[in-house]
Amino acid sequence: MHRNLIRIFVKDADNIENDLVRNNYGSFTAIIGILSNTMLFGIKIVLGLIFSSISILADALNNLVDSISSIITLL
């Protein structure tokens, strides 16, 4: 499945010698990481509030910080 996503979002994906293609790979993986961590943050914050669990809330905040650091890296 990841190969299909790469083919869709990274133009000329097989030409890894090209700097632009490598840059597109990096941008693609950063966006996937941001989306994944943001989704995990949302799920964990809700579960942490439902179960009144400080550890789940702390882990949710960790995912939020990971998302923010990925955004900064992408920029």
N, C-alpha and C positions, 0 to 999 in steps of 0.2 A: 504494500500500500504506500509506503514512503517513497518508493521509486516513482509511482504514478504522480504523487504530489510534487515531487521534484521536477518531473517532466512538465507539469502544468505551470509551476511558478518560477522555474529557473530556465530561462531561454538558453539553448545550446549547452545543455547540462553536461554533455560529454567532453566539452572542450575545457578541461580543468587547467590548462596552461594559461588561459586568458584571465587576466586580473579582474575584469568585470564579472565573469562567471563565478570566480571564487568569492567576490564581494557579494554577489547575489545569493550564493549558498549561505554565507554568514548572515545576511539579512533574513533569509528564509528561516533558518534555525532560531534566530533571535525572536522572530515573530511567533513561531510555534512555542517557544519557551515562555514568552510573555502571556500568550493565550492560556497555556496550560497552568501556569502559576496563578493567573487571575481566576481561573475556574476553580482551582483548588482552594484559593483564598475564600471565595464565595461559599463553597460547600462547607469548609471547616469553620468559618465564622458562624454560619447558621447552626451547625451541629454543636459548636462550643457554647452558643447561647442557649440552645434547647437543653443541653445536658449540664449547663453551668460548670463546664470544665475549663479550668485555667490553662491546662496543658494544650488542649485543642485550640483555644483562642491564641495562645502564644505561637503555636505552629502556623495558624492562619496568618498572623502578623509576619512571621518569617517568610511565608509565600508571597505576601504583599511586598516585602522588602526585596525579595528576589525579582519580582516583576519590575519594580522601580529600577533596580540596578541593571536589568536587561534593557530597559528603555534608555537609560543613560548610555549604556554601551552601544546600543544601536545608533543613537544620535551622534 
